[in-house]
Amino acid sequence: MQYKTSGTCSQLIQFEVENNIIQSVSFTGGCNGNLKGISALVSGMNVDDAISKLKGIKCGLKNTSCPDQLAHALEQYKANAIN
């Protein structure tokens, strides 16, 4: 799935989920090393666990962050999977 971010340096998040487990995550733009670290940490993680850990994280004075945007992307994935 692809998710266009809002309010962050990264512009796009691409991810794959299988059986509610995150298989892979990649970001376009943003802080390369930090985002590779986030991707490595959430790979193999349950979608709901990732959302609860990442949602609400802010970057500096911004109201969001790349981890927060990933949580929003995963929430959108779940909403689409239900419908």
C-alpha distances in whole Angstrom, upper triangle without the diagonal:
4,7,10,13,16,19,19,19,16,14,10,8,6,5,6,8,11,14,13,14,11,11,10,10,11,12,13,17,19,21,20,22,21,17,18,20,17,15,17,19,15,15,16,16,16,13,16,18,16,16,20,20,18,19,21,22,23,24,28,28,25,24,20,19,16,16,17,14,11,13,13,9,9,12,10,8,11,13,11,11,15,15
4,7,10,13,16,15,16,13,11,7,6,4,7,9,12,15,18,16,16,13,14,12,10,10,10,11,14,16,18,18,20,19,16,17,19,17,14,18,19,16,16,18,18,18,15,18,20,17,16,20,21,18,18,20,21,21,22,25,26,22,21,18,17,14,15,15,12,10,13,12,8,10,13,10,9,13,14,12,14,17,17
4,6,10,13,12,14,11,9,6,5,6,8,11,13,17,19,17,17,15,16,14,11,11,10,10,13,14,17,17,20,18,15,17,19,16,15,18,19,16,17,19,19,18,15,17,19,16,15,18,19,16,15,17,18,18,19,22,23,19,18,15,14,11,13,12,9,8,11,9,6,9,11,9,9,13,13,12,15,17,18
4,7,10,10,11,9,6,5,6,9,12,15,17,21,23,21,21,18,19,16,13,12,10,10,11,13,16,17,20,18,15,18,20,17,16,20,21,19,20,22,22,22,18,20,22,18,17,20,20,17,16,18,18,18,17,21,21,17,16,14,13,11,13,13,9,10,12,10,8,12,13,11,13,16,16,15,18,20,20
4,7,7,9,7,5,5,7,10,13,16,18,22,24,21,21,18,20,17,14,12,10,10,10,11,14,15,18,16,13,16,18,15,15,19,20,18,19,22,21,21,18,19,20,17,15,18,18,15,14,14,14,14,14,17,17,13,13,10,9,8,11,10,6,8,11,9,8,12,13,12,14,17,17,17,20,22,22
4,6,9,8,7,9,11,14,17,20,21,25,27,24,24,21,23,21,17,16,13,13,12,12,15,17,20,18,16,19,20,18,18,22,22,20,22,25,24,24,20,21,22,19,17,19,19,16,14,14,14,13,13,15,14,11,10,8,9,9,12,10,7,11,12,10,11,14,15,14,16,19,19,19,22,24,24
4,7,9,9,11,13,17,19,23,24,28,30,27,26,23,25,22,19,17,14,14,12,11,14,17,19,17,15,19,20,18,19,23,22,21,24,27,25,25,22,23,23,20,18,20,19,16,14,13,13,10,10,12,11,7,8,7,7,9,12,10,9,12,14,12,13,17,17,17,19,22,22,22,25,27,27
4,5,7,10,11,15,17,21,23,26,29,26,25,22,23,20,16,15,11,11,9,7,10,13,15,13,12,16,17,15,16,20,20,19,21,24,23,24,21,22,22,19,17,19,18,14,14,13,12,10,8,11,11,8,9,7,6,6,10,10,8,11,13,13,13,16,18,17,19,22,22,23,25,27,28
4,6,9,11,15,18,21,24,27,30,27,26,22,23,20,16,14,10,9,6,5,8,10,13,12,11,14,16,15,16,19,20,20,22,25,24,26,23,24,24,21,20,22,20,17,17,17,15,13,10,12,13,11,13,11,9,8,12,12,11,13,16,16,16,19,20,20,21,24,25,25,27,30,30
4,6,8,11,14,18,20,24,27,24,23,19,20,17,13,10,6,6,4,4,8,9,12,11,9,12,14,13,13,17,18,17,19,22,22,23,21,22,22,19,18,21,19,16,16,17,15,14,12,15,16,13,15,12,9,7,10,12,9,11,14,14,13,16,18,18,19,22,23,23,25,27,28
4,7,10,14,17,20,24,26,24,23,20,20,17,14,11,8,6,6,8,11,12,16,15,12,15,17,16,15,19,20,19,20,23,23,24,21,23,24,20,19,22,21,18,18,18,17,16,15,18,18,15,16,13,11,9,13,13,10,11,15,14,12,16,18,16,17,21,21,21,23,26,26
4,7,10,14,16,20,23,21,20,17,17,14,11,8,6,5,7,9,13,13,16,15,12,14,16,14,13,17,18,17,17,21,20,21,18,21,21,18,17,21,20,17,17,18,18,17,17,20,21,17,18,14,13,10,12,13,9,10,13,12,10,13,15,14,14,18,19,18,20,23,23
4,7,10,13,17,19,17,16,13,13,10,7,6,5,6,9,10,13,13,15,14,10,12,14,12,10,14,15,13,14,17,17,17,15,17,18,15,14,18,17,14,15,17,16,17,17,20,22,18,18,14,12,9,10,12,8,7,11,11,8,10,13,12,12,15,17,16,18,21,21
4,7,10,14,17,16,15,11,11,8,6,5,6,8,12,13,16,14,16,16,12,12,15,13,10,14,15,13,13,15,16,17,14,17,18,15,16,19,19,16,17,20,19,20,20,24,25,22,22,18,16,12,13,14,12,9,12,13,9,10,14,13,11,15,17,15,16,20,20
4,7,10,13,12,11,7,7,5,4,6,9,11,15,16,17,16,17,16,13,13,14,12,9,12,13,11,10,12,12,13,11,15,16,13,14,17,17,15,17,20,19,21,21,25,27,24,23,19,17,13,13,14,12,9,12,12,9,9,12,12,10,13,15,14,14,18,19
4,7,10,10,9,6,5,5,7,9,12,15,18,20,21,19,20,19,16,15,17,15,11,13,14,11,9,11,12,12,11,14,16,13,15,18,18,17,18,22,22,24,25,28,30,27,26,22,20,17,16,17,15,12,14,14,11,10,13,13,10,12,15,14,13,16,18
4,7,6,5,4,5,7,9,12,15,18,21,22,23,22,22,21,18,17,18,15,13,14,14,11,9,9,10,9,8,12,13,12,13,16,17,16,18,21,22,24,25,29,31,28,26,23,21,18,16,17,16,13,13,14,11,9,12,12,9,10,13,12,11,14,16
4,5,5,7,7,10,12,16,19,22,25,26,26,25,25,24,21,20,21,18,15,16,16,13,11,10,11,10,10,13,15,14,16,18,19,19,21,24,25,28,29,33,34,31,30,26,25,22,20,21,20,16,16,18,15,12,15,15,11,12,15,14,11,14,17
4,5,8,10,13,15,19,22,25,28,28,29,28,28,26,23,23,23,20,18,18,18,15,13,11,11,9,9,12,14,14,15,18,19,20,21,25,26,29,30,34,36,33,31,27,26,24,21,22,21,18,17,19,16,13,15,16,12,11,15,14,11,13,16
4,7,9,12,14,17,20,23,26,26,27,26,26,24,21,21,21,18,16,17,16,12,11,10,9,6,6,8,10,11,12,14,16,16,17,21,22,25,27,31,32,29,27,24,23,21,18,18,18,15,14,15,14,10,12,13,10,9,12,13,10,12,15
4,6,9,11,15,18,21,24,24,24,23,23,21,19,18,17,15,13,13,12,9,8,6,6,5,6,9,10,10,12,14,15,15,17,21,21,24,26,30,31,29,27,24,22,19,17,18,18,14,14,16,14,11,13,15,12,12,15,16,13,15,19
4,6,8,11,14,18,20,20,21,19,19,18,15,14,14,12,9,10,10,7,5,5,6,6,6,10,10,9,11,14,14,14,16,19,19,22,23,27,29,26,25,21,19,16,14,16,15,11,12,14,12,9,12,14,11,12,16,16,14,17,19
4,7,11,14,17,20,21,21,19,19,18,15,14,14,13,10,10,11,8,5,6,8,10,10,14,14,12,15,17,17,17,19,22,22,25,25,29,31,28,27,24,21,18,16,18,17,14,15,17,14,12,16,16,13,15,18,18,16,19,21
4,7,10,14,17,17,18,15,16,15,12,11,12,11,7,8,10,8,6,8,10,12,12,15,15,13,15,18,17,16,18,21,20,23,23,26,29,26,25,22,19,15,14,17,15,12,14,16,13,12,16,16,14,16,19,18,17,21,23
4,7,10,13,14,14,13,13,13,9,9,10,8,5,8,10,8,7,10,11,13,12,15,15,12,14,17,16,14,16,19,18,19,19,23,25,22,22,18,15,12,11,14,12,9,12,14,11,11,14,15,13,16,18,18,18,21,23
4,7,10,11,12,10,11,11,8,7,10,9,6,10,12,11,10,14,15,17,15,18,18,15,16,19,18,16,18,20,18,19,19,22,24,21,22,18,15,11,12,14,12,10,13,15,12,13,17,17,15,18,21,20,20,24,25
4,6,7,9,8,11,10,7,8,11,10,8,12,14,13,13,17,17,19,17,20,20,16,17,20,18,15,17,18,17,17,16,19,21,18,19,15,12,9,10,13,11,9,13,14,12,14,17,16,16,19,21,21,22,25,26
4,7,9,9,12,12,9,11,14,13,12,15,17,17,17,21,21,23,20,23,23,19,20,23,21,18,19,21,19,19,17,20,22,19,20,17,14,11,13,15,13,12,16,16,14,16,19,18,18,22,23,22,24,27,28
4,7,7,11,11,9,11,14,14,14,17,18,18,19,23,23,25,23,25,25,21,21,24,22,19,20,20,18,17,15,17,19,17,18,15,13,10,13,15,13,14,17,17,16,19,21,21,21,24,26,25,27,30,30
4,6,9,8,7,10,12,12,13,16,17,17,19,22,22,24,22,24,23,19,20,22,20,16,18,18,15,14,12,14,16,14,16,13,10,8,11,13,12,13,16,17,16,18,21,21,22,24,26,26,28,30,31
4,6,6,6,9,10,11,12,14,15,17,18,22,22,24,23,24,23,20,20,22,20,17,18,19,16,15,12,14,17,15,17,15,11,9,12,14,14,14,17,19,18,20,23,23,24,26,28,28,30,32,34
4,6,5,6,9,10,10,12,14,16,16,20,21,23,22,25,23,20,21,23,20,18,20,21,18,18,15,17,20,19,21,17,14,11,13,16,15,15,18,20,19,20,23,24,24,26,28,28,29,32,34
4,5,5,6,9,10,11,12,15,16,19,20,23,22,24,22,19,21,23,19,17,20,21,18,18,15,18,21,20,22,19,15,12,13,17,17,16,19,21,20,21,24,25,25,27,30,30,30,33,35
4,5,5,6,9,10,11,13,14,18,18,20,20,21,19,16,18,19,16,14,17,17,14,14,12,15,18,17,18,15,12,10,10,14,14,13,16,18,18,19,22,23,23,25,27,28,28,31,33
4,5,5,6,9,10,11,12,16,16,18,17,19,18,14,16,18,15,13,15,17,14,14,13,16,19,17,18,15,11,8,8,12,12,10,14,16,15,16,19,20,20,22,24,25,25,28,30
4,6,5,6,9,10,11,14,15,18,18,20,19,15,17,20,17,15,18,20,17,18,17,20,23,21,22,18,15,11,11,15,15,13,16,18,17,17,21,22,21,23,26,26,26,29,31
4,5,5,6,9,10,13,14,17,17,19,17,14,16,18,15,13,17,18,15,17,16,19,22,21,21,18,14,12,11,15,15,13,15,18,18,17,21,22,21,23,26,27,27,29,32
4,5,5,6,9,12,11,14,14,16,14,10,13,14,11,10,13,15,13,14,14,17,20,19,19,15,12,9,7,11,12,10,12,15,14,14,17,19,18,20,23,23,23,26,28
4,5,5,6,10,10,13,13,15,14,11,13,16,13,12,15,17,15,17,17,20,23,21,21,17,14,11,9,13,13,10,12,15,13,13,17,18,17,18,21,22,21,24,27
4,6,5,9,10,13,14,17,15,12,15,17,14,14,17,20,18,20,20,23,26,24,24,20,17,14,12,16,16,13,15,18,17,16,19,21,19,21,24,24,24,26,29
4,6,8,8,11,12,14,12,9,13,14,11,11,15,17,16,18,18,22,24,23,23,19,16,14,11,14,15,12,13,17,16,15,18,20,19,20,23,24,23,26,28
4,6,5,8,9,11,9,7,10,12,10,10,13,16,15,18,19,22,25,23,22,18,15,13,10,13,13,10,11,14,13,11,15,17,15,16,19,20,19,22,25
4,5,9,10,13,11,9,13,15,13,13,16,20,19,21,22,25,28,26,25,21,19,15,13,16,16,12,13,16,15,13,16,18,16,17,20,20,19,22,25
4,7,9,12,11,10,13,15,14,15,18,21,21,24,25,28,31,28,27,24,21,19,16,18,18,15,15,18,16,14,17,19,16,16,20,21,19,21,24
4,6,8,7,6,10,11,11,12,15,18,18,21,23,26,28,26,25,21,19,17,14,16,16,13,12,16,15,12,14,17,15,14,18,19,17,19,23
4,6,5,6,9,10,11,12,14,18,18,22,24,27,29,27,25,22,20,18,15,16,17,13,12,15,14,10,12,15,13,12,15,17,15,16,20
4,6,5,6,9,10,11,12,15,16,20,22,25,27,24,22,19,18,16,13,13,14,10,9,11,10,7,8,11,9,8,12,14,12,14,17
4,5,5,6,9,10,10,14,16,19,22,25,26,24,21,19,18,17,14,13,14,12,9,11,12,8,9,12,11,9,12,15,13,14,17
4,5,5,6,9,10,14,14,18,20,24,25,23,21,18,18,16,13,13,15,12,10,13,14,11,11,15,14,13,16,18,17,18,21
4,6,5,6,8,12,12,15,18,21,23,21,19,16,14,13,9,10,12,9,7,10,11,8,10,13,13,12,15,17,17,18,21
4,6,5,6,9,11,14,17,20,21,19,16,14,13,12,9,8,10,8,5,8,9,7,7,11,11,11,13,15,15,16,19
4,6,6,9,10,14,17,20,21,19,17,15,14,14,11,10,12,11,8,11,13,11,10,14,15,13,16,18,18,19,22
4,6,9,9,12,15,18,20,18,16,14,13,13,9,9,12,11,8,12,14,12,13,16,17,16,18,21,21,22,25
4,6,6,10,12,15,17,15,13,10,9,9,5,5,8,7,6,9,11,10,11,14,15,15,17,20,20,21,24
4,6,9,12,15,16,14,11,9,9,10,7,5,8,8,5,7,10,10,10,13,14,14,16,18,19,20,22
4,6,10,12,13,11,8,7,8,10,8,6,9,11,8,10,13,13,13,15,18,18,18,21,22,23,25
4,7,10,11,10,8,6,6,8,7,5,9,10,9,11,14,15,15,17,19,20,21,23,25,26,28
4,6,7,6,6,5,5,8,8,7,10,12,12,13,16,17,17,19,21,22,23,25,27,28,30
4,6,5,7,6,5,8,9,9,11,13,14,15,17,19,20,21,23,24,25,27,29,30,32
4,6,8,9,9,12,13,13,15,17,18,18,21,23,23,25,27,28,29,31,32,34,35
4,7,9,10,13,15,14,15,18,19,19,21,23,23,25,27,28,29,31,33,34,35
4,5,7,11,12,11,12,15,16,15,18,20,20,21,24,25,25,27,29,31,32
4,7,11,12,9,10,14,14,13,16,18,17,19,21,23,23,25,27,28,29
4,7,8,6,7,10,10,10,13,15,15,16,18,20,20,22,24,25,27
4,5,5,6,9,10,10,12,14,15,16,18,20,21,22,24,26,27
4,5,5,6,9,10,10,12,14,15,16,18,20,21,22,24,26
4,5,5,6,9,10,11,12,14,15,17,19,20,21,23,25
4,5,5,6,9,10,11,12,14,15,17,19,20,21,23
4,5,5,6,9,10,10,12,14,15,16,18,20,21
4,5,5,6,9,10,10,12,14,15,16,19,20
4,5,5,6,9,10,11,12,14,15,17,19
4,5,5,6,9,10,11,12,14,16,17
4,5,5,6,9,10,11,12,14,16
4,5,5,6,9,10,10,12,14
4,5,5,6,9,10,11,13
4,5,5,6,9,10,11
4,5,5,6,9,10
4,5,5,6,9
4,5,5,7
4,5,5
4,6
4
